[in-house]
């Protein structure tokens, strides 16, 4: 069984009367990408700061690769790569100088630091901008440099806060490939993102935060299995003309089937029910051109949990 690279138990953190993190317990496995999902203000960044040894919890315990970030912050930083939401780099330094300087701070020899910087710049697609000052970088370029900076000391644990923010579509694909490669090497990756469709493509596990607390696995499972909307489109007719035949096959009231542009929106309580409906439509001779979930499972679960907040 894969061991947990990150463990949090009963963690709390307040700022005066503001309870940013009320009760967080989670595990992130080594060799896997774990998504940290929650709305603004749910405590994600505060939790990441505590895991990165930059903020002490008021209560609870944290372990990063078995190391306590409160009692041994230097030990955690030796094995962890931290990518905050904003780069926070020295604006006068070039991308290459940023990586070399960061490497030197980790005690990496000058020649090794230079070679590592060149390799990482190539991996994140910034080789052509290696000698460009970071201050002129776009948001997406700064994100790529931030990821490279988090990797300079070959960490076994990665904390990534909104790494896909500002990236163009190709850069997002490249990021997913890189994260999967890093996880396959046995690293622990905990990633926070508001772009749930991106998380869907890359994560192995997900932890949901609502109002500063992790949501229990039972509640997450319940949310994930509630009615989910699917898009249905027939190839040979407009949506208004498709409503009646689709409703007849599926035993629905045609007047209650919503239309969204070209698609019909139909809810199913499980993937098995959706599969049976697709089989019925095809079996009835209807030319189904599209039959897909309207939201990814992460987004569906997140929206259900948000809707159930008190």
PEQUI-V840078 format. One record per backbone hydrogen bond with DSSP energy under -0.5 kcal/mol. CO is the residue of the C=O (numbers start at 1). NH is the residue of the N-H. If there is no record, write none. Layout:
# PEQUI-V840078
{{CO:NH} {CO:NH}}
This chain:
# PEQUI-V840078
{{3:30} {5:65} {6:28} {7:63} {8:26} {9:61} {11:24} {12:58} {12:59} {13:20} {13:21} {15:18} {17:19} {18:15} {18:20} {21:13} {23:214} {24:11} {26:8} {28:5} {28:6} {29:32} {32:34} {32:189} {33:204} {33:205} {34:191} {35:37} {35:207} {36:193} {37:209} {39:42} {42:212} {43:47} {44:48} {45:49} {46:50} {47:51} {48:52} {49:54} {49:55} {50:53} {59:12} {61:9} {63:7} {63:65} {64:67} {67:64} {67:69} {68:72} {72:76} {73:77} {74:78} {75:79} {76:79} {76:80} {79:156} {79:157} {81:83} {81:159} {82:84} {83:161} {89:91} {90:93} {91:135} {93:134} {94:98} {95:99} {96:100} {97:101} {98:102} {99:103} {100:104} {101:105} {102:106} {103:106} {103:108} {104:107} {109:113} {110:114} {111:115} {112:116} {113:117} {114:118} {115:119} {116:120} {117:121} {118:122} {119:123} {120:124} {121:126} {121:127} {122:125} {126:129} {127:130} {129:95} {129:132} {130:96} {132:95} {133:136} {134:137} {138:142} {139:143} {140:144} {141:145} {142:146} {143:147} {144:148} {145:149} {146:150} {147:151} {148:151} {149:152} {151:154} {156:188} {157:81} {158:160} {158:190} {159:83} {159:161} {160:162} {160:192} {162:165} {164:167} {166:140} {168:172} {169:173} {170:174} {171:175} {172:176} {173:177} {174:178} {175:179} {176:180} {177:181} {178:182} {179:183} {180:184} {181:185} {182:187} {183:186} {187:31} {187:32} {187:189} {188:158} {189:34} {189:191} {190:160} {191:36} {192:162} {194:196} {195:198} {195:199} {196:200} {197:201} {198:201} {198:202} {199:202} {199:203} {205:35} {207:37} {208:215} {209:39} {210:213} {212:22} {212:23} {213:210} {216:220} {217:221} {218:222} {219:223} {220:224} {221:225} {223:226} {228:268} {229:294} {229:295} {230:266} {231:292} {232:264} {233:289} {233:290} {234:237} {238:241} {238:242} {239:243} {241:245} {242:246} {243:247} {244:248} {245:249} {246:250} {247:251} {247:252} {252:254} {253:256} {254:257} {256:258} {258:265} {260:263} {263:260} {264:232} {264:266} {265:258} {266:230} {268:228} {270:274} {271:275} {272:276} {273:277} {274:278} {275:279} {276:280} {277:281} {278:282} {279:283} {280:284} {281:286} {282:285} {286:288} {287:235} {287:289} {290:233} {292:231} {296:300} {297:301} {298:302} {299:303} {300:304} {301:305} {302:306} {303:307} {304:308} {306:309}}
